[in-house]
């Protein structure tokens, strides 16, 4: 097998920074940097298919009903989505994003040519990097910060995160190290390339 065929070109610094901005818009859409990438994918799917049902979301994303239900309940409780009685079956709610959420998702989609599926596929790739748990938007932003800088101090990383508790930011960095995605050299971290 040709080794070059298995090599994925590293993204440019500009691409990494652009993706970090996308994550910022997803955080704005969800209202919480602790939200998982899976929750962001569910929200993107609801935005893409306005009027969809939980069952349809689960089928498209290949997720268990309980996972979709738990995430949709969270999204509804935080004002990200609306539920309307189904036109064909009143037992099943039709889902759509709130105007505020939709606006921020549209901003997140710009670098992806406004194609929901391309952004969902990108998030799915990042989910695949983690073997032990479902990554959060905060963890992805920490990874992108290290990726943009090549090497970064913990302070560099936390300064680019959200206004959460310092322990939460440190836990995000610790997760990246434990997962083997970044390496720690004392106070500095770098991507494992």
C-alpha positions, 0 to 999 in steps of 0.5 A: 500500500502506498504510504502517501495515499494514507497521509492526510495533509495537515490543515494550514494555520488559517484553516485551523483558526477558521475552524476555531471560529466555527466552534465559537459559533457552535458554542453561541448556538448551544449557549454552552462550551461544555456541549458535546460534538454529538449534541452540536451534530444533532442541532445541525441536523435539526437545522438542516431538516426543519420540521424533522422528528427525533426518530428521523434525526436518530436514523440520519445520524445512526444514534440510539433513541435515548441519546437523541431524546436526551439531547433534544430535551437539553436543546429544548430546555435551553431554548435552542429548538422548538417542538411543535405537534406533528402534522401527521402524528400528534404523538411525535413532535416536529423540531426546528431551531430557534431564530437565535440558534439558526443565526449562529449555525448559519455563521458556523456553516459559512466556511463549509459553503453552508452545507450542514452535512460537511460540517457534521462530517467534520465534527464526526471526524473529531469525535473519532479522535477520542477513544474514551469519551464524547468530546466537548466543544471546549476540548475541540477549541483547546485542540485547535488552539494547540494546532494553530500554535504548534506548541502552546503553554497551558496559559495560551490554551486557557486564554483561548477558551471560554469563561469557564472555571479554571478547573474545567479548562484544565480538565479539557487540556488533561483529556487531550493529553490522556487521549494521546491527542496532544503531548505535554512537555511540562507547561507546554502542549503540542499536537501529536503528529 
